[in-house]
Amino acid sequence: METNLLSRITLNPAVCHGKPTIRNTRYMVESILEYLAGGDTISDLIKSFPDLNESDILACIAYANRVMKMKGAIPEAE
């Protein structure tokens, strides 16, 4: 399941300076995660961005999980 979700996350130097995005759009993974960390729900995000769906949001979470497993550290709060 995670592999299917992760296929929604793209890295393209021509889109958002190569940052991870959802399906090669201008929706950056980091922005979606910021909304979730700020208290927005998946439902809130889908209402705000109707061209996204639940799997897109879950893909962002799965991507963050994968990165954390690879990096193994939490950056200090700013």
N, C-alpha and C positions, 0 to 999 in steps of 0.2 A: 504494500500500500504506500509506504513512504517513497519508494522509487517513483511510483506514478505521480505522487504529489510533487516531488522534486523536479520532475520533467517540466513543470509549469514555470519554474524559475529559470530565467535566462540571463546570460552575461553577454552583452554586446557593446563593444567600444563606441558604437555610434548612437547608443541610447543611454541617456543619463550617465555619461562619462564612464560607462562600463560597470556601473554598480548593478547588483542583482535586482532584476525587475520581474514583474509578473507577465508571462507570455509575451515578452519583447515589447511591452507597452511602457509608458512613462510612470507607471505605478511602481515605486521603489519598495523593496522588501522592508528597508529600514523605516520608511514612513508608515507602512501598515503596522509594523511592530510598535511604533511610537503611539499610534492611535489606540492599539490594544492595551499598552502599558498605561495609557492615560485614562483607561476605564471604558472605552468604547467596546461594544460587543460585536461579534461577527454580524449580527443582524443590523446593527447601526451602520457598519461599514458598507454592507450591501445596499442599504437604503441611500447612503450618501454617494456611493459609486456603483450605480446599477449595472455597469458592464463587468463588474467582478462578481464572483460567486463564492460559496462557502469553501469549495476546494481550493480556490486561489488563496484565501486567507489561511486555510490550514497548511497550504504549501509554504507560506511565509514562516509559520511556526516550525514546520518540519525543517526548513532550511536553517533557521536559527539554532535548532537543536543539533543539527549536523555540524554547524560551525563550532558550537560550544564543545562538542565531542572532540573535534580536531584541535582546537586552540587550548582547551582545558583551563582557561582562566577567565575571570570576570574583571573587566576594566573598572578602575576606581570611579566612583560617582563624581560628576563635575560639580 
